[in-house]
Amino acid sequence: MTTQPIVVWGEIPVKNLEASAAFYDTVFGWTSAVDRSGPQPMVLLNGAGDTVGANLFEGESATGNIIHFAVPDSCEAAADRVSTAGGKVLSPPIEIPPGRFVMALDPDGNQIGLFQARDA
C-alpha cells in the first residue's frame, strides 16, 4: 500500500493576486510570485508546484473550503503576523492531539487554519 497525503492541493479565491500573495508570504515566510503565463493568472504559494501545495486565483471569496497551513514557529506568532498583514484572528490556539491551531481570515475573508505541530 502506498501512503498518499489526504490534502494534495488547495485553491483560494482572492480579489487581488499581488496583495494576497504578500499577505501569505508575510504570515508564513514564503516567497510567492504571480504567474500570468497561462489562461488563468495564479500564485503558486511558495512556488510549490511540484509537491502538495496551493494556489491563489482571482475569483469570489469566502465561499470555499478551509485550508490549514503549517506555521514555521508558534500559533501566537503566526496570529500576530495575520493581524499585522491585514487579516483577522478568529480564535485563540485550540489544542488537538497532533498539535494546536488558530482560525483566521485572510484579507479577502477566506478562513484559514494556522497549524503548529506538537513537538515529538
C-alpha positions in Angstrom: 0.0 0.0 0.0 1.3 3.5 -0.9 0.8 6.3 1.6 -0.6 9.4 -0.1 -1.4 12.7 1.7 -5.1 13.4 2.1 -4.6 17.0 1.0 -2.9 17.2 -2.3 -3.8 20.8 -3.5 -5.8 23.8 -2.5 -7.2 26.8 -4.4 -8.0 30.1 -2.6 -10.2 32.7 -4.4 -8.9 36.3 -3.9 -9.6 39.7 -5.2 -6.0 40.9 -5.8 -3.3 38.4 -6.5 -0.4 40.6 -5.6 -1.9 41.8 -2.3 -2.9 38.3 -1.3 0.5 36.8 -2.2 2.1 39.5 0.0 -0.3 38.5 2.9 0.5 34.8 2.7 4.2 35.4 2.3 4.3 37.7 5.3 2.3 35.3 7.5 4.2 32.1 6.6 7.6 33.4 5.5 7.1 32.2 1.9 8.3 33.6 -1.4 5.5 33.6 -4.0 5.0 35.2 -7.4 2.1 36.0 -9.7 2.2 33.7 -12.8 0.3 35.2 -15.7 1.7 32.8 -18.3 -1.4 30.5 -18.6 -5.0 31.1 -19.3 -5.8 31.7 -15.6 -3.4 34.0 -13.7 -2.4 32.5 -10.3 0.1 32.4 -7.5 1.7 29.2 -6.6 2.1 29.6 -2.8 5.8 29.5 -2.0 6.4 28.3 -5.6 5.3 24.8 -4.6 4.1 23.4 -8.0 5.9 20.0 -7.7 4.5 18.9 -4.3 1.5 19.2 -2.1 0.6 22.9 -2.3 -2.0 25.5 -3.1 -2.6 28.4 -5.3 -4.4 31.7 -5.2 -6.7 32.7 -8.1 -8.8 35.8 -8.8 -12.4 35.0 -8.1 -15.2 35.1 -5.5 -14.0 34.9 -1.9 -15.2 33.4 1.4 -17.1 30.6 -0.3 -14.6 27.8 -0.4 -13.0 25.3 1.8 -10.8 26.0 4.8 -7.2 25.1 4.3 -4.9 24.5 7.3 -1.3 25.6 6.8 1.7 24.6 9.0 3.4 27.6 10.6 7.1 27.8 10.9 7.0 28.7 14.6 4.1 29.2 17.1 0.4 29.8 16.6 0.7 33.0 18.6 3.5 34.4 16.3 1.5 33.4 13.2 -1.6 35.1 14.6 0.3 38.3 15.2 1.5 38.2 11.6 -2.1 37.7 10.4 -3.1 40.9 12.2 -0.1 42.8 11.0 -0.6 41.7 7.4 -4.3 42.8 7.3 -6.1 39.6 8.3 -8.3 38.8 11.3 -7.7 36.3 14.0 -10.9 34.3 14.9 -9.8 32.1 17.8 -7.2 31.6 20.4 -5.0 28.5 20.0 -7.1 25.3 20.0 -5.4 22.2 21.3 -5.8 18.9 19.4 -3.8 15.6 19.8 -1.3 16.3 17.0 -0.7 20.0 17.9 -2.7 23.2 18.0 -4.2 25.7 15.6 -5.7 29.1 15.3 -8.5 30.1 13.0 -8.1 33.3 11.0 -9.4 35.2 8.0 -7.2 36.5 5.2 -7.9 40.0 3.8 -10.4 38.6 1.3 -12.5 36.8 4.0 -11.2 33.3 3.4 -11.0 31.2 6.6 -7.7 29.5 7.2 -6.2 27.4 9.9 -2.7 28.1 11.3 -1.4 24.7 12.5 1.5 24.2 14.9 2.6 20.5 15.2 3.2 19.1 18.7 6.9 18.5 19.4 7.7 14.8 19.2 
